[in-house]
Amino acid sequence: MGKHSAQIALPRNICTLWIWRDARKLQMWIALVMMANSEWQTVRCGVSQIALAPGQFMTSTRTLAIQLGCARQTLLTFLSDLESEGMIRKESSGNSHT
């Protein structure tokens, strides 16, 4: 690997987690993890700039559903499941278009 390659660590108990038993959900979760920043990044949101920490990324649920190849409602349910299990923390900008 190059010196700028970021690595992702999986928990050792992943085989015991509910997500392991559903290949599609596991694939979607890994995709989310891979989308997350590996270092600090500043992004523009309208006229504001937002600093994103490692482990964060910003997108709309509509765009994310398209990227993951699922319906928006399927995505929202999946994100809710991940959040209730403590696997992600979701924050909203309050933009009604996301």
N, CA, C and O atoms as a MOPAC input file, in Angstrom:
PM7 MOZYME 1SCF
protein

 N      0.82500 1    -1.18300 1     0.00000 1
 C      0.00000 1     0.00000 1     0.00000 1
 C      0.86900 1     1.24500 1     0.00000 1
 O      1.96800 1     1.25900 1     0.55500 1
 N      0.35400 1     2.28800 1    -0.63200 1
 C      1.06800 1     3.54700 1    -0.66100 1
 C      1.02200 1     4.23000 1     0.68700 1
 O      0.24600 1     3.84400 1     1.56100 1
 N      1.85100 1     5.24700 1     0.85600 1
 C      1.90600 1     5.91500 1     2.14500 1
 C      0.64100 1     6.70200 1     2.46700 1
 O      0.42700 1     7.05500 1     3.62700 1
 N     -0.20600 1     6.99000 1     1.47300 1
 C     -1.44800 1     7.72500 1     1.70600 1
 C     -2.66300 1     6.80900 1     1.74000 1
 O     -3.79600 1     7.29100 1     1.74900 1
 N     -2.45300 1     5.52100 1     1.75900 1
 C     -3.56900 1     4.58600 1     1.80100 1
 C     -4.14900 1     4.52000 1     3.20300 1
 O     -3.43200 1     4.34000 1     4.18800 1
 N     -5.45500 1     4.67000 1     3.26800 1
 C     -6.13800 1     4.54400 1     4.55700 1
 C     -6.62200 1     3.11000 1     4.70800 1
 O     -6.98100 1     2.45500 1     3.72900 1
 N     -6.62800 1     2.64400 1     5.92000 1
 C     -7.09700 1     1.28800 1     6.18900 1
 C     -8.34600 1     1.35200 1     7.04400 1
 O     -8.55600 1     2.30100 1     7.80000 1
 N     -9.15900 1     0.33700 1     6.91300 1
 C    -10.39000 1     0.22600 1     7.68200 1
 C    -10.27000 1    -1.00500 1     8.56500 1
 O     -9.90900 1    -2.08400 1     8.09400 1
 N    -10.57000 1    -0.84200 1     9.82800 1
 C    -10.52500 1    -1.97200 1    10.76300 1
 C    -11.94100 1    -2.47300 1    11.01100 1
 O    -12.85600 1    -1.67700 1    11.22500 1
 N    -12.12100 1    -3.76300 1    10.98300 1
 C    -13.40700 1    -4.38000 1    11.30200 1
 C    -13.34600 1    -4.93900 1    12.71600 1
 O    -12.30600 1    -5.43600 1    13.14800 1
 N    -14.45600 1    -4.85800 1    13.43100 1
 C    -14.44900 1    -5.45000 1    14.77300 1
 C    -14.28100 1    -6.97000 1    14.68600 1
 O    -14.81900 1    -7.60100 1    13.77600 1
 N    -13.55900 1    -7.54400 1    15.60300 1
 C    -13.31700 1    -8.98900 1    15.57700 1
 C    -14.60000 1    -9.79600 1    15.71100 1
 O    -14.67100 1   -10.93600 1    15.25100 1
 N    -15.60400 1    -9.21500 1    16.33300 1
 C    -16.85200 1    -9.94800 1    16.53300 1
 C    -17.84800 1    -9.76500 1    15.38900 1
 O    -19.03200 1   -10.05400 1    15.55800 1
 N    -17.40000 1    -9.29900 1    14.25100 1
 C    -18.31800 1    -9.01400 1    13.14500 1
 C    -19.14800 1   -10.24000 1    12.75600 1
 O    -20.30000 1   -10.10100 1    12.34700 1
 N    -18.58200 1   -11.41000 1    12.87800 1
 C    -19.30800 1   -12.63800 1    12.51400 1
 C    -20.47900 1   -12.92000 1    13.44800 1
 O    -21.35500 1   -13.71700 1    13.11500 1
 N    -20.50400 1   -12.28600 1    14.59300 1
 C    -21.60100 1   -12.50200 1    15.53600 1
 C    -22.67100 1   -11.41900 1    15.44700 1
 O    -23.70900 1   -11.52400 1    16.09900 1
 N    -22.43500 1   -10.39300 1    14.65800 1
 C    -23.38200 1    -9.29500 1    14.54400 1
 C    -24.49300 1    -9.61700 1    13.55200 1
 O    -24.29600 1   -10.39800 1    12.62100 1
 N    -25.64800 1    -9.01900 1    13.75200 1
 C    -26.81800 1    -9.24300 1    12.89100 1
 C    -26.53100 1    -8.92500 1    11.42600 1
 O    -27.08700 1    -9.56500 1    10.53300 1
 N    -25.68300 1    -7.95900 1    11.17900 1
 C    -25.42600 1    -7.51800 1     9.81400 1
 C    -24.68000 1    -8.58500 1     9.00000 1
 O    -24.76900 1    -8.60900 1     7.77200 1
 N    -23.95700 1    -9.44800 1     9.68000 1
 C    -23.19000 1   -10.50800 1     9.02000 1
 C    -24.10100 1   -11.50700 1     8.29900 1
 O    -23.71100 1   -12.09100 1     7.28900 1
 N    -25.30100 1   -11.69600 1     8.81600 1
 C    -26.22400 1   -12.69800 1     8.26300 1
 C    -26.96800 1   -12.22800 1     7.02100 1
 O    -27.69700 1   -13.00700 1     6.40700 1
 N    -26.79500 1   -10.96900 1     6.64500 1
 C    -27.46400 1   -10.42200 1     5.45800 1
 C    -26.39800 1    -9.79300 1     4.56900 1
 O    -25.91400 1    -8.69500 1     4.84300 1
 N    -26.04100 1   -10.49600 1     3.50900 1
 C    -24.93200 1   -10.06500 1     2.64700 1
 C    -25.16000 1    -8.66700 1     2.07300 1
 O    -24.21700 1    -7.88400 1     1.96700 1
 N    -26.37900 1    -8.35300 1     1.70800 1
 C    -26.67400 1    -7.03700 1     1.11600 1
 C    -26.47400 1    -5.92800 1     2.14700 1
 O    -25.88400 1    -4.89300 1     1.83700 1
 N    -26.96000 1    -6.13600 1     3.36600 1
 C    -26.77800 1    -5.12800 1     4.41500 1
 C    -25.31000 1    -4.98700 1     4.79600 1
 O    -24.84000 1    -3.88100 1     5.06300 1
 N    -24.59200 1    -6.09300 1     4.82300 1
 C    -23.15400 1    -6.04000 1     5.10500 1
 C    -22.43900 1    -5.23400 1     4.02900 1
 O    -21.57400 1    -4.41200 1     4.33000 1
 N    -22.80300 1    -5.47300 1     2.78100 1
 C    -22.21500 1    -4.73400 1     1.65700 1
 C    -22.50800 1    -3.23900 1     1.78400 1
 O    -21.62500 1    -2.40900 1     1.56800 1
 N    -23.74400 1    -2.90100 1     2.13400 1
 C    -24.11300 1    -1.49200 1     2.28200 1
 C    -23.35000 1    -0.84000 1     3.43600 1
 O    -22.89700 1     0.29800 1     3.31400 1
 N    -23.20600 1    -1.55900 1     4.55800 1
 C    -22.48100 1    -1.01800 1     5.70800 1
 C    -21.01200 1    -0.78100 1     5.36500 1
 O    -20.44800 1     0.25800 1     5.70800 1
 N    -20.40100 1    -1.74200 1     4.69200 1
 C    -18.99700 1    -1.57800 1     4.30000 1
 C    -18.84800 1    -0.39800 1     3.33900 1
 O    -17.87600 1     0.35300 1     3.42400 1
 N    -19.80600 1    -0.23500 1     2.42700 1
 C    -19.77100 1     0.91600 1     1.51600 1
 C    -19.82400 1     2.23000 1     2.29600 1
 O    -19.10100 1     3.17300 1     1.97400 1
 N    -20.68100 1     2.29300 1     3.32400 1
 C    -20.75300 1     3.49700 1     4.15900 1
 C    -19.42100 1     3.76500 1     4.84800 1
 O    -18.94400 1     4.90000 1     4.87900 1
 N    -18.83200 1     2.72200 1     5.39300 1
 C    -17.53800 1     2.86700 1     6.08100 1
 C    -16.47800 1     3.36900 1     5.10100 1
 O    -15.65100 1     4.20800 1     5.45700 1
 N    -16.50000 1     2.86200 1     3.88100 1
 C    -15.50500 1     3.27200 1     2.88800 1
 C    -15.73100 1     4.70300 1     2.39700 1
 O    -14.78600 1     5.35200 1     1.94800 1
 N    -16.96900 1     5.20600 1     2.47400 1
 C    -17.25800 1     6.58100 1     2.07000 1
 C    -16.75900 1     7.59900 1     3.09500 1
 O    -16.54400 1     8.76600 1     2.76600 1
 N    -16.57800 1     7.15500 1     4.32200 1
 C    -16.18700 1     8.06900 1     5.39400 1
 C    -14.78300 1     8.61400 1     5.16300 1
 O    -13.90800 1     7.91700 1     4.64900 1
 N    -14.58300 1     9.86300 1     5.54700 1
 C    -13.27700 1    10.49600 1     5.40700 1
 C    -12.23800 1     9.78100 1     6.25800 1
 O    -12.53900 1     9.29100 1     7.34700 1
 N    -11.02600 1     9.72900 1     5.75600 1
 C     -9.92700 1     9.16500 1     6.53100 1
 C     -9.11000 1    10.26500 1     7.20100 1
 O     -8.23400 1     9.98700 1     8.02100 1
 N     -9.40300 1    11.51500 1     6.84700 1
 C     -8.73000 1    12.65300 1     7.46200 1
 C     -9.68400 1    13.84600 1     7.45200 1
 O    -10.74100 1    13.79700 1     6.82300 1
 N     -9.30800 1    14.91200 1     8.14800 1
 C    -10.14900 1    16.11100 1     8.18000 1
 C    -10.32500 1    16.66700 1     6.77600 1
 O     -9.40000 1    16.66600 1     5.96400 1
 N    -11.54200 1    17.14400 1     6.51300 1
 C    -11.85000 1    17.70700 1     5.19500 1
 C    -12.86300 1    18.83300 1     5.38700 1
 O    -13.75500 1    18.72900 1     6.22800 1
 N    -12.73300 1    19.88900 1     4.62500 1
 C    -13.70400 1    20.98100 1     4.64200 1
 C    -14.50600 1    20.92300 1     3.34900 1
 O    -13.93800 1    20.84500 1     2.25900 1
 N    -15.83500 1    20.96300 1     3.47800 1
 C    -16.71500 1    20.92500 1     2.30900 1
 C    -17.63400 1    22.13800 1     2.34000 1
 O    -17.94300 1    22.67500 1     3.40300 1
 N    -18.05500 1    22.54700 1     1.18300 1
 C    -18.97200 1    23.67200 1     1.06600 1
 C    -20.39700 1    23.14100 1     1.05700 1
 O    -20.70800 1    22.17900 1     0.35500 1
 N    -21.25700 1    23.77600 1     1.84200 1
 C    -22.67800 1    23.44700 1     1.89100 1
 C    -23.42800 1    24.76500 1     1.76600 1
 O    -23.58800 1    25.49300 1     2.74600 1
 N    -23.88100 1    25.06500 1     0.56600 1
 C    -24.48600 1    26.37200 1     0.31600 1
 C    -23.42000 1    27.44200 1     0.43100 1
 O    -22.40700 1    27.38700 1    -0.26600 1
 N    -23.63700 1    28.42000 1     1.31000 1
 C    -22.64300 1    29.47300 1     1.50900 1
 C    -21.71100 1    29.17400 1     2.67400 1
 O    -20.74400 1    29.90000 1     2.90500 1
 N    -21.99800 1    28.11000 1     3.40300 1
 C    -21.18900 1    27.73700 1     4.57000 1
 C    -20.14100 1    26.70100 1     4.21400 1
 O    -20.26200 1    25.98000 1     3.22300 1
 N    -19.11100 1    26.64300 1     5.04100 1
 C    -18.13100 1    25.57800 1     4.95200 1
 C    -18.25200 1    24.73400 1     6.21300 1
 O    -18.38500 1    25.25800 1     7.32000 1
 N    -18.20400 1    23.43200 1     6.02800 1
 C    -18.35200 1    22.50600 1     7.14400 1
 C    -17.10300 1    21.64800 1     7.22700 1
 O    -16.64600 1    21.09600 1     6.22600 1
 N    -16.55400 1    21.54200 1     8.43600 1
 C    -15.38900 1    20.68700 1     8.66500 1
 C    -15.89200 1    19.28900 1     9.01700 1
 O    -16.67100 1    19.10900 1     9.95300 1
 N    -15.43600 1    18.31800 1     8.25500 1
 C    -15.78300 1    16.92300 1     8.49900 1
 C    -14.57900 1    16.20600 1     9.08200 1
 O    -13.47800 1    16.27100 1     8.53600 1
 N    -14.79800 1    15.52800 1    10.18800 1
 C    -13.74200 1    14.79500 1    10.86500 1
 C    -13.53200 1    13.43600 1    10.20600 1
 O    -14.37900 1    12.98400 1     9.43600 1
 N    -12.42300 1    12.78800 1    10.49800 1
 C    -12.26000 1    11.41400 1    10.04900 1
 C    -13.44400 1    10.57400 1    10.53400 1
 O    -13.86100 1    10.68100 1    11.68700 1
 N    -13.97100 1     9.75200 1     9.65300 1
 C    -15.11500 1     8.92200 1     9.98700 1
 C    -16.44000 1     9.53800 1     9.58600 1
 O    -17.48000 1     8.88700 1     9.69200 1
 N    -16.42400 1    10.78400 1     9.12600 1
 C    -17.65200 1    11.45300 1     8.71400 1
 C    -17.69300 1    11.63000 1     7.20100 1
 O    -16.65700 1    11.65600 1     6.53600 1
 N    -18.90800 1    11.75000 1     6.67000 1
 C    -19.09700 1    12.21300 1     5.30600 1
 C    -20.45000 1    12.87700 1     5.22000 1
 O    -21.30700 1    12.67500 1     6.08000 1
 N    -20.64400 1    13.66800 1     4.18400 1
 C    -21.88500 1    14.40300 1     4.03000 1
 C    -22.49400 1    14.08100 1     2.67100 1
 O    -21.82200 1    14.12300 1     1.64000 1
 N    -23.77700 1    13.75900 1     2.69900 1
 C    -24.50300 1    13.46600 1     1.47600 1
 C    -25.98900 1    13.59200 1     1.76800 1
 O    -26.38700 1    13.75900 1     2.92100 1
 N    -26.79700 1    13.51400 1     0.74400 1
 C    -28.24600 1    13.47800 1     0.96300 1
 C    -28.69300 1    12.02000 1     0.98600 1
 O    -28.01800 1    11.14300 1     0.44500 1
 N    -29.83200 1    11.77400 1     1.61400 1
 C    -30.33800 1    10.40200 1     1.63000 1
 C    -30.71500 1     9.96000 1     0.21900 1
 O    -30.58100 1     8.78500 1    -0.12100 1
 N    -31.17700 1    10.87800 1    -0.58600 1
 C    -31.51200 1    10.54100 1    -1.98300 1
 C    -30.26900 1    10.08200 1    -2.74200 1
 O    -30.29100 1     9.05400 1    -3.42000 1
 N    -29.19300 1    10.84600 1    -2.62500 1
 C    -27.94000 1    10.49200 1    -3.30200 1
 C    -27.37400 1     9.19900 1    -2.74700 1
 O    -26.89100 1     8.35300 1    -3.50000 1
 N    -27.43000 1     9.04500 1    -1.44300 1
 C    -26.89400 1     7.83500 1    -0.82200 1
 C    -27.67400 1     6.59600 1    -1.26100 1
 O    -27.07700 1     5.55100 1    -1.51900 1
 N    -28.97800 1     6.70000 1    -1.34600 1
 C    -29.79500 1     5.57500 1    -1.80800 1
 C    -29.41700 1     5.18800 1    -3.23600 1
 O    -29.33900 1     4.00400 1    -3.56200 1
 N    -29.18500 1     6.17600 1    -4.07600 1
 C    -28.76500 1     5.89900 1    -5.45700 1
 C    -27.41100 1     5.21400 1    -5.45900 1
 O    -27.22100 1     4.22500 1    -6.16800 1
 N    -26.45900 1     5.72600 1    -4.66900 1
 C    -25.11900 1     5.13800 1    -4.61500 1
 C    -25.15200 1     3.70400 1    -4.11800 1
 O    -24.38600 1     2.86300 1    -4.59000 1
 N    -26.03600 1     3.41700 1    -3.16500 1
 C    -26.11200 1     2.06400 1    -2.59500 1
 C    -27.07000 1     1.15900 1    -3.36000 1
 O    -27.16200 1    -0.03500 1    -3.07300 1
 N    -27.77900 1     1.71900 1    -4.33000 1
 C    -28.66400 1     0.91800 1    -5.16700 1
 C    -29.89100 1     0.40200 1    -4.42900 1
 O    -30.28900 1    -0.75000 1    -4.59900 1
 N    -30.48700 1     1.25900 1    -3.61000 1
 C    -31.67900 1     0.84400 1    -2.86900 1
 C    -32.69200 1     1.97800 1    -2.84800 1
 O    -32.37500 1     3.11500 1    -3.19700 1
 N    -33.90200 1     1.65900 1    -2.44000 1
 C    -34.94000 1     2.66900 1    -2.29300 1
 C    -34.61700 1     3.55500 1    -1.09600 1
 O    -33.96900 1     3.10900 1    -0.15000 1
 N    -35.06300 1     4.79700 1    -1.13500 1
 C    -34.78500 1     5.73500 1    -0.05000 1
 C    -35.34800 1     5.22200 1     1.27900 1
 O    -34.69000 1     5.34900 1     2.31200 1
 N    -36.54600 1     4.64800 1     1.26700 1
 C    -37.13200 1     4.13800 1     2.50700 1
 C    -36.32900 1     2.95700 1     3.05000 1
 O    -36.17500 1     2.81900 1     4.26400 1
 N    -35.81800 1     2.10600 1     2.16100 1
 C    -34.95300 1     0.99700 1     2.57900 1
 C    -33.70500 1     1.55500 1     3.25900 1
 O    -33.27500 1     1.04600 1     4.29400 1
 N    -33.13200 1     2.59600 1     2.67500 1
 C    -31.94900 1     3.23800 1     3.25200 1
 C    -32.26400 1     3.81400 1     4.62300 1
 O    -31.49900 1     3.61100 1     5.56600 1
 N    -33.37900 1     4.53100 1     4.75200 1
 C    -33.72700 1     5.14800 1     6.03200 1
 C    -33.90800 1     4.09800 1     7.12700 1
 O    -33.47300 1     4.29900 1     8.26000 1
 N    -34.54600 1     2.98900 1     6.79000 1
 C    -34.72000 1     1.89200 1     7.75000 1
 C    -33.36700 1     1.31200 1     8.13400 1
 O    -33.10600 1     1.06600 1     9.31100 1
 N    -32.50800 1     1.09300 1     7.14700 1
 C    -31.17800 1     0.54600 1     7.38300 1
 C    -30.35000 1     1.47500 1     8.27300 1
 O    -29.71000 1     1.01800 1     9.22000 1
 N    -30.36000 1     2.77600 1     7.97200 1
 C    -29.60900 1     3.73200 1     8.78500 1
 C    -30.13800 1     3.77200 1    10.21400 1
 O    -29.36300 1     3.88700 1    11.16400 1
 N    -31.44400 1     3.67800 1    10.36400 1
 C    -32.04900 1     3.64400 1    11.69600 1
 C    -31.59800 1     2.40500 1    12.47100 1
 O    -31.30000 1     2.48900 1    13.66300 1
 N    -31.54900 1     1.25500 1    11.79200 1
 C    -31.06800 1     0.02000 1    12.42200 1
 C    -29.61200 1     0.16500 1    12.86200 1
 O    -29.25500 1    -0.21500 1    13.97700 1
 N    -28.77000 1     0.71800 1    11.97800 1
 C    -27.35900 1     0.90900 1    12.31600 1
 C    -27.20400 1     1.85900 1    13.49500 1
 O    -26.38200 1     1.63000 1    14.38200 1
 N    -27.99000 1     2.91500 1    13.49900 1
 C    -27.90200 1     3.89700 1    14.57000 1
 C    -28.35200 1     3.30700 1    15.90200 1
 O    -27.73700 1     3.56500 1    16.93700 1
 N    -29.42400 1     2.51500 1    15.87900 1
 C    -29.90700 1     1.92000 1    17.13300 1
 C    -28.93100 1     0.88900 1    17.68600 1
 O    -28.92200 1     0.63200 1    18.89000 1
 N    -28.10900 1     0.29600 1    16.82300 1
 C    -27.08400 1    -0.66500 1    17.26400 1
 C    -25.76600 1     0.02000 1    17.63000 1
 O    -24.81600 1    -0.64400 1    18.04400 1
 N    -25.70700 1     1.33900 1    17.47900 1
 C    -24.49100 1     2.07700 1    17.81100 1
 C    -23.39500 1     1.93800 1    16.76700 1
 O    -22.22600 1     2.19400 1    17.05600 1
 N    -23.76300 1     1.53400 1    15.55400 1
 C    -22.76500 1     1.32800 1    14.50100 1
 C    -22.48900 1     2.60900 1    13.72000 1
 O    -21.43300 1     2.75000 1    13.10200 1
 N    -23.44000 1     3.54300 1    13.75000 1
 C    -23.25700 1     4.85100 1    13.13100 1
 C    -23.92800 1     5.89200 1    14.01900 1
 O    -24.71500 1     5.57200 1    14.91000 1
 N    -23.59000 1     7.13900 1    13.74500 1
 C    -24.31400 1     8.27100 1    14.32700 1
 C    -24.67700 1     9.18200 1    13.17400 1
 O    -23.80400 1     9.64800 1    12.44000 1
 N    -25.94900 1     9.43200 1    13.01700 1
 C    -26.45000 1    10.21600 1    11.89600 1
 C    -26.77200 1    11.62000 1    12.37800 1
 O    -27.42100 1    11.80100 1    13.40800 1
 N    -26.31500 1    12.60800 1    11.62600 1
 C    -26.63100 1    14.00500 1    11.92000 1
 C    -27.29700 1    14.59500 1    10.69700 1
 O    -26.97300 1    14.22300 1     9.57000 1
 N    -28.21400 1    15.50300 1    10.90700 1
 C    -28.92700 1    16.13500 1     9.79700 1
 C    -28.62400 1    17.61200 1     9.77200 1
 O    -28.50400 1    18.25700 1    10.81400 1
 N    -28.50300 1    18.14400 1     8.56300 1
 C    -28.27400 1    19.57800 1     8.40900 1
 C    -29.58200 1    20.34200 1     8.47400 1
 O    -29.58600 1    21.57200 1     8.53900 1
 N    -30.70400 1    19.61000 1     8.45600 1
 C    -32.00700 1    20.26300 1     8.47200 1
 C    -32.47000 1    20.70400 1     7.10100 1
 O    -33.53200 1    21.31200 1     6.97400 1
 N    -31.69500 1    20.41000 1     6.07400 1
 C    -32.06700 1    20.76600 1     4.70900 1
 C    -33.20500 1    19.86100 1     4.27000 1
 O    -33.06100 1    18.63800 1     4.27500 1
 N    -34.32100 1    20.43900 1     3.89500 1
 C    -35.50100 1    19.64800 1     3.53500 1
 C    -35.32300 1    18.88300 1     2.22300 1
 O    -36.15500 1    18.04200 1     1.88200 1
 N    -34.27400 1    19.15800 1     1.50500 1
 C    -34.03100 1    18.47400 1     0.23400 1
 C    -33.16900 1    17.22800 1     0.39300 1
 O    -32.86500 1    16.55600 1    -0.59300 1
 N    -32.77300 1    16.91200 1     1.62300 1
 C    -31.89500 1    15.75300 1     1.81000 1
 C    -32.62300 1    14.61200 1     2.45300 1
 O    -32.03400 1    13.55600 1     2.68400 1

